[in-house]
Amino acid sequence: MLKNNKINPTKNNNKRNKTMNWTQGLDNLGLGLYMMICIFAIANIYSVEAELGKKQLIFFCISLVVGFIIFVTRTKFFENLAGIFYIGGVLLLVGLFPFGTELLGQKNWYKFGSITMQPGRVLRR
């Protein structure tokens, strides 16, 4: 008699996963604080120099798009490609020797037009 009353956990999990809303995993407080800090920073930068403020706004919009793409991507994708990301990061660091630009006395920057990138910051985590 007890066998008939048991709950099948896989059946309930499958049903719950199918009806899960995509915003259910969103951290509303964290996202709200991020948006407020970024908007405050953009307003401060814009008040000092309008051109830099516009540039910062563009990067903020790009970060929102990239963040959304990462949020909706399955974690298995990143687990499967971790080795490729690691090798790409090491190649970025090695590429600094022939292609790096010297800024502030250090040759650890890539420069693409008016945009500079420091691969050591990207690969830190």
C-alpha positions in Angstrom: 0.0 0.0 0.0 2.9 2.4 0.6 4.3 1.8 -2.8 1.3 3.4 -4.5 1.5 6.5 -2.3 5.2 7.2 -3.1 5.9 10.4 -5.1 8.2 10.0 -8.1 10.7 12.8 -7.7 11.8 12.8 -11.4 8.2 13.2 -12.5 7.7 16.2 -10.3 11.0 17.8 -11.3 10.3 17.4 -15.0 6.9 19.0 -14.6 8.3 21.9 -12.6 11.2 22.5 -15.1 8.8 22.7 -18.1 6.6 25.3 -16.4 9.6 27.4 -15.0 9.5 31.0 -16.0 12.8 32.2 -17.5 12.9 35.2 -15.1 12.7 32.9 -12.1 16.5 32.6 -11.8 17.0 36.4 -12.0 18.4 38.3 -9.0 16.3 41.4 -9.1 18.1 43.2 -6.3 21.5 42.6 -7.8 20.4 43.6 -11.2 18.7 46.7 -9.9 21.8 47.7 -7.9 24.0 47.1 -11.0 21.7 49.3 -13.1 21.6 52.1 -10.6 25.4 52.1 -10.1 26.1 52.1 -13.8 23.6 54.8 -14.6 25.1 56.9 -11.7 28.6 56.3 -13.1 27.6 57.2 -16.6 25.9 60.4 -15.5 29.1 61.4 -13.5 31.4 60.6 -16.4 29.1 62.5 -18.9 29.1 65.6 -16.7 32.9 65.7 -16.8 33.3 64.9 -20.5 30.4 64.2 -22.8 32.3 62.0 -25.3 33.5 59.6 -22.6 30.0 59.5 -21.2 28.6 58.4 -24.5 31.3 55.8 -24.8 30.5 54.5 -21.4 26.8 54.3 -22.2 27.6 52.2 -25.3 29.7 49.7 -23.2 26.9 49.6 -20.6 24.4 48.6 -23.4 26.8 46.0 -24.7 27.2 44.6 -21.2 23.4 44.2 -20.8 23.2 42.3 -24.1 26.2 40.1 -23.3 24.8 39.5 -19.8 21.4 38.5 -21.2 23.0 36.1 -23.7 25.0 34.5 -20.9 21.9 34.2 -18.7 19.9 32.4 -21.3 22.7 30.1 -22.3 22.8 26.7 -20.7 25.7 26.1 -18.2 26.7 22.9 -20.0 27.8 25.1 -23.0 30.4 26.9 -20.8 31.5 23.7 -19.2 32.1 22.1 -22.6 34.0 25.0 -24.0 36.1 25.8 -20.9 39.2 24.3 -22.4 38.8 26.4 -25.6 38.3 29.6 -23.5 41.4 28.8 -21.5 43.6 28.2 -24.6 42.2 31.4 -26.2 43.0 33.3 -23.0 46.6 32.0 -22.9 47.0 33.0 -26.6 45.7 36.5 -25.8 48.4 36.8 -23.1 51.1 35.4 -25.3 50.0 37.7 -28.2 50.8 40.7 -26.0 54.5 40.3 -26.7 54.4 41.0 -30.5 51.1 42.9 -30.7 50.7 44.6 -27.3 50.6 48.4 -26.9 52.5 50.2 -24.1 50.4 52.3 -21.9 51.5 53.8 -18.6 54.9 52.1 -18.9 53.4 48.5 -19.3 53.0 46.5 -22.5 49.9 44.6 -21.4 47.2 46.3 -23.5 45.6 45.7 -26.9 44.5 48.8 -28.8 41.7 48.6 -31.3 41.1 52.2 -32.6 40.0 54.2 -29.5 39.2 51.0 -27.5 41.9 49.4 -25.3 41.6 46.0 -23.7 43.7 44.4 -21.0 43.5 40.6 -21.3 44.9 40.0 -17.9 41.7 41.5 -16.4 39.5 39.4 -18.5 41.3 36.2 -17.6 41.6 36.8 -13.9 38.7 34.5 -12.9 
